[in-house]
Amino acid sequence: MNSINISIIIPVYKNYKMFYQYLKINSKYFDDCEVIIMNDYPQENITNKVKNIYSKAIVINNKNNLGFAGNVNKGIRLSTKNYVFLMNSDVILQDDSFKKTVNYFKKNNNLFAIGFAQKEKSGKIVGGNYGYFKNGLINHSHKLTTNNDQLMINFWAEGGSSIFDKKKLIRLGMFDELFNPFYWEDIDLSYRALKSGFDIFFDPTVIVKHEHESTIGKYFDQSKILKIAFRNQLYFQWKNLTDSSLIVKHLLSIPRLMLTPGFFDAIKNVLTVIKERKIVVKLFIKSDEEVLEKYV
């Protein structure tokens, strides 16, 4: 069915045993999709092993480590379809229901992305998200899921299990590689999309299994993870906040935020962030307040 028009991009970093196991399970749902495997660990070539599992896959072995954003962006540029399904290597498909979401894009020209319901090892369902401003920062959290099977508005489409309109991805500049190696890049992209007037939804009827942080938690120290996450949260604020009232509240919170690990790592790149800010704000047509009021 050529009309599906989906490129599935799977970023991989080490943890190959799990990846091969899940690829074998997922491959039966790949029919009529372009599948691109992005290997971001230069020390190992995985082409032959991937081809033995799914011969139609396009396998890219990076010569240099690009981090999540850089790796995914490279995959997006290589893709040839109109819609991009970003699927982490620790995601297990339950069926091919993700293919139906193409119809939502066809009905809504303003649609940027749709996030899927993710069932964690504990049985908890996540994927629906909201945002709020507190203590000088825009924060995010998961919505409590219900038995509702209707599309819901979504604060951000998670980079590990969501489908995107490729043209809009390109227009927005894709994922910001400043956030490498991980965290906040999907929230940043989604927020830029919302402030640019696009829509993001959550589809609770498309369910995948997702063991969050199965790779990051395995290969990175927890203190380093927290430090990177806070650094990137600051990048997000400095890039995207445009409401003067929120900017003032953020600036007043700086003395307190300076005590948090990651703050001075962020300061080192503040000029780069400001440079990027000048580019992204040109696309914004909505205020922070307008977005936060709708997606709280």
URHU-V964371 format. One line per field, one symbol per residue. ss: DSSP state (@ for helix, = for strand, . for the rest). phi: phi as a letter, one per 40 degrees, with the letter a starting at -180 (. if undefined). burial: + if it has 24 or more other ideal C-beta (glycine too) atoms within 12 Angstrom, else -. Layout:
# URHU-V964371
ss: ???
phi: ???
burial: ???
This chain:
# URHU-V964371
ss: .@@@.=======...@@@@@@@@@@@@@@....======.......@@@@@@@....====.....@@@@@@@@@@@@....=====...===...@@@@@@@@@@@...=========.....==..======..======.........==.......=====@@@@@@@....@@@.....@@@@@@@@@@@...============.....@@@@..@@@@@@@@@@@@@@@@@@@...@@@@@@@@@@@@@@.....@@@@@..@@@@@@@@@@@@@@....@@@@@@@..
phi: .cccfbbcbbcbaffcdcdcccccccccbcdgbcbbcbcbbdcbcbdccccccaccccbbbccbcbgdccccdccccccbccbbccbccbbbccabcccccdcccccbccccabcbcbccdcgcbbhcbababafgbcbaaccccbccbcdbcbcaccccaabbccccdcdcgfcccccdcaggcccdccccccccgcbbbbbcccbbcacdgccdccbbccccdcccccdcccddcccbcbcdcccccccccddcccccdhccccddbcccccccdcccccccbbccccccccbc
burial: ---+++++++++++++--++-++--++-++--+++++++++----+--++--++--++++++--++++++++++++--+-+++++++++++++--+-+++++-++-----++++++++++----+++++++-+--+++++-++-+-----++++++++++++++++-++--+++++++++++++++++++++++++-+++++++++++++++-+++---+------+++++++++++++++++--++--+--++--+--+-++-++--+---+--++--++-++-+-+--++--+-
